[in-house]
Amino acid sequence: MAVKMGTKVTLKAKKGQKKITFKAGGLHKSTGTPAGQKIPAAKRAKALAGGYGPKAAAQARFAKNVLVGRGK
């Protein structure tokens, strides 16, 4: 997904699902990774474990479970 950081993004919903709206680039900002670069696996794992704070942990769970699950 090539979207400018901070841009509001809405994912299409399949039948029986709700639309999801979020700001792009939140996990990049929380982990200190420059926009346009892939977040390293070590930083993703640290974010999931809460090493960057509770907000980053929630963003990492969202990226892992929702974005990947919807065919991102």
For each residue, the residues with C-beta under 8 A, 3 or more apart:
1: 9 24 67 72
2:
3: 7 9 24 25
4: 7 24 25 35
5: 24 25 28 29 35
6: 23 24 25
7: 3 4 23 24 25
8: 21 22 23 24
9: 1 3 21 22 23 24
10: 19 20 21
11: 19 20 21 66 67 70
12: 19
13: 17 18 19 20
14: 17
15:
16:
17: 13 14
18: 13
19: 10 11 12 13
20: 10 11 13 66 70
21: 8 9 10 11
22: 8 9 26 62
23: 6 7 8 9 26
24: 1 3 4 5 6 7 8 9
25: 3 4 5 6 7 28 29 35
26: 22 23 29 30 59
27: 30 31 33 39 47 56 59 60 63
28: 5 25 31 33 34 35 37 39
29: 5 25 26 32
30: 26 27 47 52 53 55 56 59
31: 27 28 39 43 44 46 47 52 56
32: 29
33: 27 28 37 38 39 40 43
34: 28 37
35: 4 5 25 28
36:
37: 28 33 34
38: 33
39: 27 28 31 33 43 44 47
40: 33 43 44
41: 44 45
42: 45 46
43: 31 33 39 40 46 47
44: 31 39 40 41 47 48 60 63 64
45: 41 42 48 49
46: 31 42 43 49 51 52
47: 27 30 31 39 43 44 50 51 52 56 57 59 60
48: 44 45 57 60 61 64
49: 45 46 57
50: 47 53 54 56 57
51: 46 47 56
52: 30 31 46 47 56 57
53: 30 50 56 57
54: 50 57 58
55: 30 58 59
56: 27 30 31 47 50 51 52 53 59 60
57: 47 48 49 50 52 53 54 60 61
58: 54 55 61 62
59: 26 27 30 47 55 56 62 63
60: 27 44 47 48 56 57 63 64
61: 48 57 58 64 65
62: 22 58 59 65 66 67
63: 27 44 59 60 66 67 68
64: 44 48 60 61 67 68
65: 61 62 68 69
66: 11 20 62 63 69 70
67: 1 11 62 63 64 70 72
68: 63 64 65 72
69: 65 66
70: 11 20 66 67
71:
72: 1 67 68
